[in-house]
Amino acid sequence: MDSKRRFGKYRVEREVLDEQRLEEVTQRKTHSDTQLSLTEWLKDSLRCTVPKLKRSVVSSLPVLYWLPKYSVWDYGMPDLVSGISVGVMHLPQGMAYALLASLPPVFGLYTSLYPALIYFFFGTSRHISIGTFTVLSIMVGSVTERLAPDVDFLKMNGTNVTADVDITARDSYRVQVAAATTVLGGLIQVVLGLVKFGFVGTYLSEPLVRAYTTAAAGHAVVAQLKYIFGVSPTRFSGPLSLVYTLKDVCSLLPQTHLPTVVVSAVSMVFLIAAKELNSFLSPKLPVPVPVELITIVAGTLISSYAHLNSNYTISVVGEIPSGLSPPSVPDVSICGEVIGDAFALAIVGYAISISLGKTFALKHGYKVDSNQELVALGLSNAVGGFFQCYSVCPSMSRSLIQETTGGKTQMAGLASALIVLVTILKLGPLFQELPKAVLAVIVFVNLKGMFKQYSDVVTLWRRSKIDLVVWLVTWLSSLLLNLDLGLAASITFALLTVIFRTQLPTYSVLGNVPCTELYLDIETHREAREIPGVTIFRSSATVYFANAELYLEALKEKSGLNISKMIIYKRRQEAKQKRRERRAERRAKRQAKRERQAQRAAKQLSGVPVFSVEEEASWGDTCMDGNDTDKEDQGWTERENGTVFVIPTTPRAPGGHCRWEYLKGGVPDCTSLGWMSEMQDGDTTTLGSSSEDTLSRDLEQVSLGSLGKWTWDIHSIILDLSTANFIDTVAIKTMKNIFQDFSEIDVDIYMAGCQASVVEQLEVGDFFSESITKRHLFASVHDAVLYCLDHRGATSFPKYEPSVDMHSSTKL
């Protein structure tokens, strides 16, 4: 192969690089050169050096990296102000979100304390605020209410069952359920982080997460209606529990407790007005006004002095123990019943954490380690579970406050934890008279941001219909199937959309853009010109087991070659050619025998008339071969429009090679083709005539006169695999079949643009053989095109001459 070509006045030497030549030039390392043996890998991983030990300790305990460099003068005051602001938010949110988890409010304060301290040592994000969060609180609440319903804790009075519920026993068991679920979820996160499984959060796309949190907001609203209206609906669990609960609340609206509704309405109006005013004045204020804390303090003072609980039977928080509770081991027997919920909590919590962490890291120019974040969040949950905390993750509202008030490091989280600690130790009992309706209103108003996410429907409708379907399916499944089953259904559906998109990619035929080495889709780019005799085929997705068969069908359609019919027809023609040869051989033997018999008879019986052997043989063979001619005519008649036909240019001599040309076009003239078959049979030719010349003239007459306008078919197909990042065994087998099938009709197949990893997988998969070598792989489509034109372009097709500037990009 002449590997160098010159183009025009630029005198550019362009070497055509196939895979074998590319390996020789670049000296690419093979897979065996780069792969370490098991022994070497174990030695390298177990080898302990001081720098390696230091990196391991610092990566596992990030506080050792940034704390020695901490500047009190630069960061001390901003972190303190930010920590106080976030700590003030922790108080109302912790108590309010504890109601969502169906736990006493004090456990919300515990959840705001211990996990934040653990994250201070192990976390890598400087701006997220670890603590209670709406979505996780609702998920924990669904578990606690399912395993500890009110009906299991009815008080017994002798032989009669009263309507009262043993609240103390119920809450105690619910705390055990929440703690066990939290510890198990934390351990799952730690294990996933240690095995470097931090990428699992990437399977939760942004539309999925936003739809999931929007559906969770719906669950939160329904869960708070009983506190806002002062009713006691029946608790439901399982699929459609949201619908049943909402139906029960609506049926109880005539029994609404009016004093509770008044407290809820006043608190809501005040909170919404104060928040809007706070947003309006935020550019002029150094720190945001703690609206929720002011609402809680005001509600507690009014309830305490007006005796709302005793005079109007308004439900209040109740006893809040002062001090810290000692750690305790959760009930291990519960873990088997909550393992699915724990896994869902682990995945959702990590997805929210890593998305917030990366957002702030990108904004402020530092890096967040996804695996270490998974470990840090897991330790926060696992350790917190021993102190009766429930599952935590960052809160968007608190994290924004921590960032906008000037927080620089994790010291802000430590300062906020100290505020919560002081509240638990000294101020907790002061909130015993706080109405639960006020906490419910705080939750309700804080869901405003999640309600705004319904605008995603309009945005996704304009940008991506598939993402819109993912959003809607996630929202509906999370509402109707509850948050645990809804999450599983949502992830499954999102992955299915990816599979479907890879199964139905865009297949295109590429053409060359003049004066460049670019090859673009000829259907979408007007300037792209198809290379004569060469078809360049590309799929927009990786070829693998799910779309390999579709890839082959698309290649047949785009190339215009119906391989199956062509091969069947070719073999049929070859079989008929063999039959003709055998008939000719038999006729020759009979003719020779009859001549010998005639000669013997003439010698023995002189004067006896002798019949013409040629006439008799011709008449007998014509009668004998009449059925074959009819069958051939019928075979041509049944051809469909657009089918490519195979026509031999020369008859094959016994033991010789038959050369085939490939034509494509409309429905042929059955009469003409049938006549041509008769000529190919040789029934009407004499022994002394030239059958090869006669058949050539007949083919020319049929193809031009009877078949209309015909064009020469392609001689080479180039498969552009630049979009493939892997190839499996099914795809390798499909590629082998493509090479074999097209070689039967004398069409050459080449592959271009394969990545090094794909080439290695082809080698491991035994793709290469004596007939398929690395000479069939090229570094680029352009290299393959140059090779095809040099190799086959001048034989049966007009020579394709590139323009003078076509290879200007390779000019020296």
N, C-alpha and C positions, 0 to 999 in steps of 0.2 A: 504493500500500500504506500502510495506517495503521500507522506504525512505533512508535506509543506506545499502551500499554494501562494501564488503572487496575484495581487489584484491591482490592475491599473497602474496609474502613475505613482501610487504611494509605495510600491515595492514592499508591501507588508508580507512578512512570512508568518503564516498561520498554521500552527501544528495542530493536527486533529488528534485529540486526546481521548482514547478509550480508557477503560478502567485499568487494563494491564499496563498501558504506557504511562498512565498517571501514577501508578504505584512505583514504576521504575524511576520516574522523574522526581517525585516528592518523597520517595522512600517511606511510604506510610507504614506505620507499625501495625502488625496484625493483632488480633484479639489475644493470641497466645503470648505475644511479647509484652502486653500490658497487664495481663492477669497474674496476680500473685498466687502462689500455691497456698494451700490451707496452712501448712506449717509456717511459711513466711508471714502469712497474715496474722496468725496467732502470736508469733514472736513480736511483730510490729505493734500489735494492739496491747500486749502484756508488758512491753518494755516500758519501764518507768524512769523518767528523767526529771530533773528539777523544773525545767521550763514547761514540760508537759504536765506535771503535777500542778504547777501554778495556774496554768490555763484551765485545767479541769476544775480546780477549786473556785476560781474567779467566775467561770461560766456557770457553775452550780449555785454560787452565792454572790450575785451581782453587787450586793451592798459593799463588798470588799473592794470593788473596783471604783465606785463613785464616792463613797463616804470619805476615804482619805483625801480626796481632791475637793471636798466640799468647802466652799468659802462662805463663812458666816456673814462676812461684810457684804458680799454680793447677793447671796441668796437667802440669808436668814430672815429678813423682814418680809420680803414677798411671800416666802413659804408660810410664815406665821399668819399673815393676813388671809392668805388663801385657805389655810387649814382651819382657821376659825370660821370663815364663811361656809366652808363645806361641812364642818362639824355642826353648825347651827341647822343646816338642812338635813343632816342625818337624824336629828331628833324626831321631827314630825314624820319624815318618810319611814323611818324604822318602825315607829309605832303603827302607822297607817298600813304599811305593807304587811305587817304581821297579821292584820285582820284578813288580808287576801290569802295568807297561808293558813288561815283558821287556827292561829296560835295566839296566846296572850301577848299584848303589846310589848311587854318587857323583853321578850325573846327577839323582837325586832331590834331592840337596842343592843342586845348581846351580839346579834349578827352584824351590827354596824361597828363593833369593837374588835373582836378577835381576828376575823379574817383580814382586816386592814393592817393589823400588826404583823401578821405572817407575810403578807404581800410586801411589806416594807423591806424585808430581808431578801426575798426571792424574785420579786418582780423586776421587769426591765423597762416598763413604761413609766414615764415621769409625770403623766398628767391624768391618768384614769383614777377614778374614785371607786374603790371596791366596797361593796355593801349590798343592801337590799335592792331588788329591782322588780318591777311590776310583773314581767313575764314569768320569771322564775318563782315568784311568790304565788302566782296563780297555779303553776304546775305543781308546786309543793302542796298547795291547798287541795288540789284534786286528789293527791295521794292520801293526805291525812283524813279527808272526809270519806274516802272510799274504804279505808281500813279501820277508821274509828268513827262510824256514823252515830248520830244521837240515839238511835233506837237501841244501840248496844249498851247504853249507859242510863237507862231509865231506873229511877229509884223504886225500890221494892218496899211496900208497907204491908207486912204480914203476907196475906195471900193475894192482895190487890196490887195492881200496878198503877201508880199515879202518873200524871202527865209531866212531872218534873224530871229534869235530866241532871245527873250527877256531873256538874260542870268540872269540878276539880279532878275527878277520875278521868273524865273524857280528855281534858286539856293535857293531863299528865301523859296519857298514852299517845296523844297526837304529837307531843314533843318528842317522845321516843321514836315514833314513826319518822318524823322529819329529820331527827338526828341520824338515824340509821340510813335513811336515803341519802343524806348529805355526805356521810362518811364513805358510803359505797361509791357515790358519784365522784367524790374527790380521789379515791384510789384509782378509779378508772382513768381519770385525767392524768394522774401521776404516771401510771403505766404507759399510757399513750405517749406522754411526753418523753419518757425514758427510751422508748423504742423509736423515737424520732417520727412520730405520727402526727406532727403538728399540721401537716397539710390537710388533715381531715376537714378542717374548717372551710377549705376552699370548695367543698361540695355543696355548701350552703350559699347559693348565689344571692346577690343583693335583692333582686325581686322576691326571692323566696323568703329571706329574712324579714323584709319589710311587710310582706303580706302576713307572715306568721305573727309578727308583733302587732299588726293591725287586728288580726283575729283575737289575739290575747287581750287586746284592749276591750273588745266586745265581751269576753268572759269576765274581765275585771268590772265592767259596768254592771253586768247582771249580778255579779257577786255582791256589789255594794248597794243594790236596790233595797235589800231587806233592812239595812241600817238607815238608809235615807227615808224610807216610808214607815219604818217601825213595824214591819210585819215579820212573820216567821214561816217562810215557805218550806216545803218538804225538800230535803236534799236528795239530789239524783246523781248518779255516776254512770259512766259508760257513754257509748255513742248517743247522740241527740239529748244528752243531759241538759245542755244549754236551752234547747227548745222547751223541754219539760219544765225546767226551773222558771223560765220566762212566762210560760203559760200559767204556772201556779202563782207567781207574783201578781200577774194581771187579775187572776180570780180573787186574790186577797186585797185588791185595792179598795173595795168598800170598807175594809177593816183598818184602813190607814190610821196610824197614830198621829193626830194633828200636831201636838206639841213637838214631836220629833221632826215632822215635815217643816214646821216653822223654823226650828234650829237649823235644819239642812238648808232651807232657802236663804236665810239670813247669812249663813256662813258662805254659801256659794256666791251670793251677790258681792259680799265683801271681798272674797278671795279673788274673784275674776276682776273686779274693779282695781284692786290693789296690784294685781299682776300686770294689767294693762298699763297702769300708771308707772309701774316699775320699768316696764319695757320702754316707755316713752322717755323716761328720765335717765335710763341706763348710760347714755353717752356722757352725761354730766355728773354721774355719781362714781366715786372711786370704787365702791363695792355695792353689789345689789342689796336691796332692802330685804331682810329675811321675812317674807310675807307669811310663809307657812308657820314659822315660829310665833309670829305676832298673833296669828289666828288661834293657835293652840293655847297660848297664854291667855288671850281674851276669852276664849271659850271656857277654859278652866276656871277663871275668876268669876265669870257670870254664873256658871253652873254651881260653883261652891257657895256663892253668896245668895243665890236665888233658890238653892236646894232643889234643883231641877229633878234629881233622881227621886227624892222623897215626895215632892209635891206633885210632880207631873209624870212620874214613872218613866222618865227618859233614861235609856240605857247608857251607862257610863263605863269607863275602862275598868274600874274596880281596883283591887289591891295590887300595888306594884311593890315587890320586895326590894328593899335597899341592900346594896352590897352585891358581890359577885358570887355566883353559885359554883361549887367545886366541880371539877371535871368528872365525868362518868362514862363508862363504856356503854355504847348503845346496845340494844337487844339484837343479838346476832340472828335470832330466829326470824326476824322481820325481813332480813336481806333477801331471802329467796322470793318474797312477794313483791319486792320493789326494784328488782334488778333492771327491768325494762325502763321504769321511770328514772332510775339513777343514770342510765346511759343517755336517755333523752336530755336530762338536766345537764349532764357533762358536755354534750355536744353543743346544745343551745347556748349555754353559758360561755363556753370557749369561743364560739363564733361571734358572739356580741363583744367579748373582751378583745379578741385579736383585731376585729374591724375597727373598734374605737382606738385601740393602741396604735395601729398602723396609720390611722388618720392623723393623730396628733404627732406621731414620729415624723411623718412626711412633712408636716407643716413646720416643725421646729428643727428638722435636720439631724435626727439621730435614728438609730436602728433598734427595732424590737425583734427579739429572738422568739419565733413562734413556738418552738419546742420548750424553751424555758418558760414562756408565758403559760403553757399548758401545765407544766410542773408547778409553777407558782400558784396558779388558780386551784390546782388539785390539792396542794398542801393547805391552802387557805380553807378549803371546804373540809378536808379530812380532819385537820386539827380543830377547826371550828365546830365540827360535829360533836366532838368530845365535850364541848362547853355549851351544848344545847343550841347551837346555831343551825340555821337552815341554809340552803344553797345560795351562793352569792355570785355576783358578776358586776362589772362596772355599770353605773347609771349615766345615761347621756346628760341629764340635767346637772348632776353634781360634777361630772367631769368638765362640762363647759364652764361651770362656776370656778372650778379649780384652775382652769387654764386662763380664763379672762381676768381673774383677780390677781394674776401675776405669779402663779405657782411655777416653780422651776424644777423641783426634784420630788422624790418620794417623801421628803420631809413634810410636805404639806399633808400627805395622808396620815403621817404620824401625829401631827398637830390636831387633825380632825378626830382621830381616835381618842386623844386625850380629852377633848371636849365631851365626847360620848361617855368616857370613863367617869368624869366628874359628875355628869348627869345621873349615871346609874348609882354612884355611891352616895350622892347628897340630895339630888333634886328629883329622883324618881317618885317618891311618895306624893309630891306636890301635884302630880298629874292624875291622881286617882279619880277625881271628879270630872275629868274631861269626857264630854259626850262622845260616844262612838260615831254619831252622825257627823261630827266635825272631821274626824279622821277619814270617814268615807268620802266626804266632800273634797278633802285634800287629794285623795286618790283620783276622784272623778275629774277634777280640774287639771291635775298633772297629766292626764291622758290626752290633753289637747293636741300635743305634738303627734301622737300616734293617729289620732283621727284625721289629721291633715294628710296622712299618707294615702287616703282614698283618692287623692289627686293623681296618684301614680297610674290609675286606670287610664286617664286621658293622655298622660305622657307616653305610656307604653303603647297605647293604640297608634300613636303617630310614629313611634320609633321601632318597635319590634312586636309583632303579633304573637310570636312564640313566647316571649317573656311575659306578655300580657296573659296568655293562657296559663303559664306557670303561676303567676300572681293569683289569678282567680281560683285555680285548683287548690293552691295552698290555703287561701283564705277560706274557701268553702269547706275543705276537709278539716281544717283546724277548728272551725266553728261547729261543725256537725259531729265530728269524730272525737272531739276533745284534743288537747294539745299534744298528748303523747302519740296516739295513733295518727293524728293529723300530720305530725312531723314526719313520721315514717312514710306515710302516703305521699307527702310533698316531695321528699328526697327521691323516692322511687320514680315519681312522675317526672321530676326534673332530669334524672339520669336517662329516662326513656326518651325524652325529647332530644338529648344528645345522640343517643343511639339511632333514632329515626333520622336525624339530620346527616349522620354519617352513612346511613343506608341509602339515602336519597340525595347524593351530592349532585353538583353540576358537572356534567360531562361536556367537553368542548373539543373542537378541532382547531388547532392553532395554525396561524399563518405568519409569514415574515413581514415585518414593517420595513419597507425599503430604506436602504442606507443605514440600517442598524442590524444588530444581532438580537433584536427583540422578537419574540414570538407570542402573539396575542390571539384571543378568540376571534375567529373570522366573522362570527355572527354579531358580535358587539362592537367590533372595531372595523370601520370601513377601509382603513388604509392597509389592514393586514391582507397579505396575498398568499394564497395557498401554493405550496411548492409543487410543481408538476411531478406526478408520480410518487409523491411522498405524502403520507397522512401522519400528522402529529396529533396524538390523542392524549388528553389530560383529564384527570379526575380531581375535583376540588377537595377530596377527602382521602385519608389513608385507606389503602386496600387491605381488608382483613376478612375474616370468615363471614361477617354479617352482610357484606356487600360484594364479595368476590364474584358471585354468579351474576349480579347486576352489572358489574364492571365488564364482564365478558359480553353480555347482551348489548350493552351500550356501545362497545367497540365494534361489534358487528353492524349495528345500526348506523353509527357515524361513518364507518368506512364504506358502507354500501355493499359489503361482501357478506352474502349469506353462506357462511362457511359450511354449515351442515348440508345444505342442498347442493353446494358446489362439489363437496367431496363425494356425496352420493352419486351425483351425475358423472363426475370424473371416473369413479370406479365402474359405473354402469357402462360408460363409453369404452373403458379399457376392457371390460368383460366382452362387450360386443366386438371389439377389435380382435380379441383373442379368438372369438368364434369365427370371425371372417378369415383369420389366418388358418384355423383348422379346416374350414370349408374349402379354402383355396388349395390347401395341401391335399385334402381328400380328392378334390376335382382333378388335381394334377396326377395323382396316383391312378385314378380311374381312367383318365385320358391316356396315360402311358400304357395301362393294361389293355385298353381297347385297341390302341394302335398295334400293340404286339399281337393281339388276337387277330386283328384284321390282316396283318402281314402274314401270319401263319395260315389263315384261311385262304388268302390270295395265292399262296404257294401251293396249297393242297387242291383247291378248287379253282383252277384257272378259268376265267370267263364269267365267274359268278359276280353279280353287282355288289358293291360295298356301300353301306350307308355312311353319311357324313358324321364323324364322331363329334365335331364341334357343335353341330346342330343339336344332336341328341343330348349331349352333356349340358348345353346351355338351356335347353327346354326343361330337362329334369331338375337342374339346380334352381331355375327360376320358380318352378312350382314348389320346390321344397323350401325356398327361402321367402315365400310370400307372406307367411304369418309373422316372421321376424320384422319385415318391413312395416306391417300394420302396427305392430307393437311399438316400433320406434316412433311412427307418426303419432300414436296415442300419447307416448311419453312427452313429446314436444308440445302437444295440445294442452296438457294439464299444467304447464308452467304458468306461474303467476306473473303479474305485471311487476316489473322492476327486478326480477330475479337475474342473477348473473349466470351466464351460460358458459360452459367449457367446450371448446371446439378444437380438435386436433388439426394442426397445420399440415402434418405429413403422416401418412399411414406408417404403422410400425412394422418393420420387417421381423420375421421370426427371430426372437432373441435380442432384438434391438431395443433402443430407447425411444419412447414416444414423447415429443415436445408439445406442450400445450400453451395456448394463448388464452387470455381471459378478457371477455367482453361484457359490457353491461348496457342495459337499455330497456326498451319496451317489450311488448309481447311479440315474439317472432312470427313470421309467416309459416304456419304449420305445413302448408303445401310445399313451400320451397325447401323447408328443412327435411320433410319426408323424402323429397326428390334427392336432396343431398345425401341422405342416408343410403338410398339405393345406389348412388354413385360410389359411396364408401364401401358398400358391400362387394363391389367389383363384379356384380352379376352381368352387367352389360358391356364390360370391357373384354376385349380379346386378349389372348395371352401375349401378343406381340406389342400391345400399346403401352404407353407410359402412364401408369396409374397415378404416380406422384404429380406429374404435370397436370393431369386432368383434375385431380382433387384440389390442387392449389387454385386453378382457375375457378372451380366451382365454389370454393370458400370465398374467394374475392367477390364473386357475383352475388352470393347469398348475403354477405355482410354489408355490402354497399347498396345493392339493388333492392333486396327483399326486407332487410331488417331496419332500414331507415338510418338515422344518424347515430353512430356508435362512437364511443371514446375509449381510448386505451385505459385500462385499469391501473391501479397503483402497483408499484413494485416493492415498496418499502413502507413499513409502519414504525413510527417512533413513539414509544410509550414514555411520556414525561412523568416521572415519579418524584419530582422535586417536592411535592406536597406530602409525601409519605414519611412518617417518622418511625415506623416499624413495619414489619411484614411477618405474618404468621405462616404456619404450615399450609393452611388452606389456600392462602393467597399465593404461596410459592407453587403449589400444585396447579393453581389456575394459570399462573404465568407459564409453567411448563407446557400446559395444554395449548395455550395460545401459540407458543413457538412451534409445537408439533403440528397443529392444525393448519396454520398459515404456511408452513413449509411445504405441506402437501400440494398447495396450489401455487408454489414458487413465489411467495411473498415473504420478504425478509422482515424479521422483527428485531428491533433494537430498543434498548432502555437508556434513558438519559436522566441526569440530575439526581442520581441516588446518593443519599447521605452515607457517610462512612458506616454508621451503625446498621443501616439497611443492607449494605454490601456484606458486612460481617454475618448478619442473619441469613443472607442468601448462601453464604459459604457453609455455615453450620447446617442449614437445611438441605444440603446436597443439591443445590439448584444447578450448579455448573457441571458440565459433562463434556464429552468430545464434540457433541453437536452444538452445545450452548456454552460458549467460553466467555471470558471477560472481554473479548473483542467485541461482544455485543452490548457492552455497557460503555457509555460515554459520559464525560464530565459535564457536558451541557447539551442542550438541544441543538445548538448551532454546530457543535462538533459532529453530532450524529447526522445532521443534514449534509454537511460537507462530505462525510464518508459515503452516504447513500448516493449522492450525485456523482462522486468519483467512481463508485463501485458499480452502480447500475444505471446511472443517468444517461450514459452514452450508448447503451446497448439497444434497448427497445423503445426508448422515449426520447423526445427532443431534449437537447442539452439545456439545462437551466443555468444561465449565466447571471450571477449576481451583479448588481450595479457597482460602479467604480468605488463608491463611498460606502458600500455595504459593511465593510469591516473597518470602518474608521475608528471604532472603539479599540481596535487592537493595533493601531498605528504606533510604530516605534517612536 
